[in-house]
Amino acid sequence: MLRAVIFDFDGVLVNSEPLHFRALRDSLRAEGIEITEAEYAAAFLAYTDQEAARLALEQRQGKAERARVLAVAERKARLFEALMREVPFFPGARDLVLGLGAAGVPLAIASGALRSEIERILEAAGLRDRFAPVVGADDVGRGKPHPEPYLRALAGLRRRDAVLEAGQCLVLEDTPAGIAAGRAAGMRVAGVAQTYPAEKLAGAHHVLPALAGVTPAALAALFA
């Protein structure tokens, strides 16, 4: 039975990945590194800012000193903040969040983005109070595909429902790494093919083509 829904953020609720690419690309240029949008999608999209910076430095220059990793990640965060006003929600995302809230389904977010970025976007959209908790990259020691982000979200949801079980939670994810994290946390996972094609999300229990037209009843039916 569906008792709670945990959303990934980028690529599921908001179409921010093109902006994350622009910010990471420009941040890496200061280090003499160029990446394409295709490379971003293939190698960096599913990772936190620090992990993406480390991978890029290691792949292109063979080493990634901690200070440089932090400098790239901090520069990327500043660049993305300047772009946040351009972040659009995917069609159907707001309606689904509001519909689940009206149905009394507790909601959370578990994302590789910074919590401050997530909260500012949600506040601007009037949706911040729909989610408790919001788990960002700065709230965990290990990002996806490790289950820690989803386990922390579950712990937050249990403040409202102490007997909530992982298997009663539905995760909505758009990346293979996120799907692996949700499954490792013991949760039901629906892939949302808004970033990757459906065949790349085969690790999910179910795959949705998009959030447009998806209803709370349709999500509950995934547990049948």
C-alpha positions as a Python dict, from the first residue, in 0.01 Angstrom:
ca = {
    (1, 'M'): (0, 0, 0),
    (2, 'L'): (129, 347, -90),
    (3, 'R'): (186, 551, 227),
    (4, 'A'): (441, 814, 112),
    (5, 'V'): (608, 948, -201),
    (6, 'I'): (971, 1060, -221),
    (7, 'F'): (1067, 1269, -523),
    (8, 'D'): (1404, 1323, -675),
    (9, 'F'): (1421, 1691, -772),
    (10, 'D'): (1627, 1769, -1084),
    (11, 'G'): (1488, 1581, -1381),
    (12, 'V'): (1169, 1477, -1201),
    (13, 'L'): (1002, 1789, -1063),
    (14, 'V'): (1207, 2057, -1236),
    (15, 'N'): (1384, 2068, -1570),
    (16, 'S'): (1704, 2210, -1428),
    (17, 'E'): (1962, 1975, -1578),
    (18, 'P'): (2039, 2205, -1877),
    (19, 'L'): (2114, 2481, -1627),
    (20, 'H'): (2326, 2252, -1409),
    (21, 'F'): (2523, 2162, -1722),
    (22, 'R'): (2585, 2527, -1807),
    (23, 'A'): (2700, 2603, -1452),
    (24, 'L'): (2932, 2299, -1431),
    (25, 'R'): (3071, 2363, -1781),
    (26, 'D'): (3156, 2723, -1699),
    (27, 'S'): (3300, 2628, -1361),
    (28, 'L'): (3531, 2368, -1519),
    (29, 'R'): (3647, 2611, -1788),
    (30, 'A'): (3831, 2802, -1518),
    (31, 'E'): (4037, 2484, -1466),
    (32, 'G'): (4109, 2442, -1836),
    (33, 'I'): (3850, 2166, -1881),
    (34, 'E'): (3579, 2159, -2148),
    (35, 'I'): (3276, 1927, -2133),
    (36, 'T'): (2987, 1886, -2375),
    (37, 'E'): (2622, 1847, -2285),
    (38, 'A'): (2636, 1484, -2402),
    (39, 'E'): (2933, 1418, -2172),
    (40, 'Y'): (2749, 1583, -1885),
    (41, 'A'): (2447, 1356, -1934),
    (42, 'A'): (2661, 1043, -1966),
    (43, 'A'): (2916, 1100, -1690),
    (44, 'F'): (2819, 1372, -1443),
    (45, 'L'): (2443, 1427, -1430),
    (46, 'A'): (2364, 1186, -1145),
    (47, 'Y'): (2635, 1316, -910),
    (48, 'T'): (2662, 1592, -654),
    (49, 'D'): (2860, 1905, -741),
    (50, 'Q'): (3166, 1784, -551),
    (51, 'E'): (3155, 1435, -700),
    (52, 'A'): (3112, 1574, -1052),
    (53, 'A'): (3404, 1812, -1000),
    (54, 'R'): (3624, 1531, -870),
    (55, 'L'): (3537, 1302, -1161),
    (56, 'A'): (3602, 1571, -1420),
    (57, 'L'): (3940, 1663, -1270),
    (58, 'E'): (4045, 1299, -1243),
    (59, 'Q'): (3931, 1209, -1594),
    (60, 'R'): (4088, 1507, -1770),
    (61, 'Q'): (4391, 1587, -1556),
    (62, 'G'): (4458, 1264, -1366),
    (63, 'K'): (4430, 1415, -1020),
    (64, 'A'): (4178, 1598, -808),
    (65, 'E'): (4317, 1777, -505),
    (66, 'R'): (4054, 1846, -240),
    (67, 'A'): (4100, 2223, -261),
    (68, 'R'): (4040, 2226, -638),
    (69, 'V'): (3736, 2001, -607),
    (70, 'L'): (3585, 2238, -352),
    (71, 'A'): (3671, 2544, -562),
    (72, 'V'): (3501, 2398, -871),
    (73, 'A'): (3194, 2291, -671),
    (74, 'E'): (3160, 2630, -501),
    (75, 'R'): (3201, 2814, -831),
    (76, 'K'): (2939, 2590, -991),
    (77, 'A'): (2693, 2656, -706),
    (78, 'R'): (2736, 3034, -748),
    (79, 'L'): (2682, 3011, -1124),
    (80, 'F'): (2373, 2794, -1082),
    (81, 'E'): (2226, 3034, -827),
    (82, 'A'): (2238, 3308, -1089),
    (83, 'L'): (2043, 3081, -1327),
    (84, 'M'): (1778, 2959, -1082),
    (85, 'R'): (1516, 3209, -1190),
    (86, 'E'): (1508, 3023, -1523),
    (87, 'V'): (1426, 2680, -1374),
    (88, 'P'): (1091, 2546, -1505),
    (89, 'F'): (877, 2272, -1353),
    (90, 'F'): (797, 1976, -1576),
    (91, 'P'): (439, 1958, -1709),
    (92, 'G'): (218, 1785, -1456),
    (93, 'A'): (468, 1808, -1169),
    (94, 'R'): (288, 2080, -973),
    (95, 'D'): (-51, 1917, -1026),
    (96, 'L'): (79, 1583, -898),
    (97, 'V'): (236, 1739, -587),
    (98, 'L'): (-83, 1929, -507),
    (99, 'G'): (-299, 1624, -574),
    (100, 'L'): (-94, 1401, -347),
    (101, 'G'): (-107, 1666, -76),
    (102, 'A'): (-484, 1695, -108),
    (103, 'A'): (-507, 1317, -75),
    (104, 'G'): (-309, 1331, 251),
    (105, 'V'): (-2, 1150, 116),
    (106, 'P'): (319, 1262, 293),
    (107, 'L'): (586, 1388, 53),
    (108, 'A'): (963, 1422, 73),
    (109, 'I'): (1252, 1507, -157),
    (110, 'A'): (1585, 1323, -178),
    (111, 'S'): (1816, 1495, -424),
    (112, 'G'): (2178, 1539, -523),
    (113, 'A'): (2124, 1915, -542),
    (114, 'L'): (2202, 2149, -253),
    (115, 'R'): (1912, 2180, -10),
    (116, 'S'): (1924, 2561, -23),
    (117, 'E'): (1880, 2552, -402),
    (118, 'I'): (1586, 2312, -376),
    (119, 'E'): (1414, 2512, -106),
    (120, 'R'): (1448, 2843, -291),
    (121, 'I'): (1292, 2696, -605),
    (122, 'L'): (1010, 2535, -405),
    (123, 'E'): (944, 2854, -211),
    (124, 'A'): (924, 3058, -531),
    (125, 'A'): (669, 2807, -663),
    (126, 'G'): (466, 2806, -339),
    (127, 'L'): (538, 2437, -280),
    (128, 'R'): (792, 2432, 5),
    (129, 'D'): (535, 2342, 270),
    (130, 'R'): (428, 2034, 73),
    (131, 'F'): (753, 1852, 149),
    (132, 'A'): (886, 1736, 484),
    (133, 'P'): (1170, 1659, 477),
    (134, 'V'): (1387, 1795, 197),
    (135, 'V'): (1717, 1603, 181),
    (136, 'G'): (1993, 1759, -30),
    (137, 'A'): (2352, 1673, -114),
    (138, 'D'): (2477, 1866, 189),
    (139, 'D'): (2265, 1650, 423),
    (140, 'V'): (2435, 1318, 346),
    (141, 'G'): (2782, 1169, 357),
    (142, 'R'): (2723, 944, 55),
    (143, 'G'): (2518, 1036, -248),
    (144, 'K'): (2328, 819, -492),
    (145, 'P'): (2359, 532, -587),
    (146, 'H'): (2411, 483, -213),
    (147, 'P'): (2073, 461, -35),
    (148, 'E'): (2158, 721, 231),
    (149, 'P'): (1955, 1006, 72),
    (150, 'Y'): (1641, 792, 68),
    (151, 'L'): (1701, 649, 413),
    (152, 'R'): (1736, 1003, 551),
    (153, 'A'): (1412, 1102, 379),
    (154, 'L'): (1243, 800, 537),
    (155, 'A'): (1373, 900, 879),
    (156, 'G'): (1225, 1246, 827),
    (157, 'L'): (888, 1105, 718),
    (158, 'R'): (883, 886, 1029),
    (159, 'R'): (862, 1198, 1244),
    (160, 'R'): (504, 1217, 1118),
    (161, 'D'): (436, 842, 1084),
    (162, 'A'): (655, 641, 1320),
    (163, 'V'): (555, 303, 1175),
    (164, 'L'): (612, 394, 808),
    (165, 'E'): (807, 120, 631),
    (166, 'A'): (1048, 160, 341),
    (167, 'G'): (838, -75, 129),
    (168, 'Q'): (539, 158, 165),
    (169, 'C'): (726, 446, 0),
    (170, 'L'): (730, 517, -372),
    (171, 'V'): (1040, 682, -515),
    (172, 'L'): (1015, 885, -837),
    (173, 'E'): (1355, 897, -1010),
    (174, 'D'): (1497, 988, -1349),
    (175, 'T'): (1846, 832, -1341),
    (176, 'P'): (1987, 479, -1309),
    (177, 'A'): (2191, 586, -1004),
    (178, 'G'): (1881, 725, -834),
    (179, 'I'): (1684, 411, -911),
    (180, 'A'): (1963, 200, -760),
    (181, 'A'): (1958, 419, -447),
    (182, 'G'): (1583, 386, -401),
    (183, 'R'): (1588, 10, -448),
    (184, 'A'): (1883, -28, -210),
    (185, 'A'): (1675, 159, 49),
    (186, 'G'): (1405, -107, 13),
    (187, 'M'): (1153, 121, -158),
    (188, 'R'): (928, 85, -460),
    (189, 'V'): (1076, 283, -749),
    (190, 'A'): (913, 436, -1056),
    (191, 'G'): (1146, 566, -1322),
    (192, 'V'): (1036, 886, -1497),
    (193, 'A'): (1171, 903, -1854),
    (194, 'Q'): (1213, 1279, -1869),
    (195, 'T'): (1594, 1277, -1869),
    (196, 'Y'): (1694, 932, -1994),
    (197, 'P'): (1502, 709, -2236),
    (198, 'A'): (1283, 442, -2076),
    (199, 'E'): (1526, 159, -2162),
    (200, 'K'): (1792, 322, -1942),
    (201, 'L'): (1554, 303, -1644),
    (202, 'A'): (1493, -72, -1659),
    (203, 'G'): (1612, -113, -1300),
    (204, 'A'): (1294, 51, -1173),
    (205, 'H'): (986, -148, -1075),
    (206, 'H'): (782, 66, -1315),
    (207, 'V'): (866, 329, -1579),
    (208, 'L'): (649, 634, -1650),
    (209, 'P'): (701, 830, -1973),
    (210, 'A'): (657, 1161, -1785),
    (211, 'L'): (468, 1315, -1494),
    (212, 'A'): (215, 1486, -1720),
    (213, 'G'): (-124, 1322, -1664),
    (214, 'V'): (-7, 1108, -1370),
    (215, 'T'): (-256, 1109, -1079),
    (216, 'P'): (-231, 1000, -715),
    (217, 'A'): (-456, 706, -801),
    (218, 'A'): (-220, 601, -1079),
    (219, 'L'): (74, 601, -837),
    (220, 'A'): (-122, 402, -580),
    (221, 'A'): (-202, 146, -850),
    (222, 'L'): (171, 75, -890),
    (223, 'F'): (151, -108, -556),
    (224, 'A'): (-129, -338, -673),
}
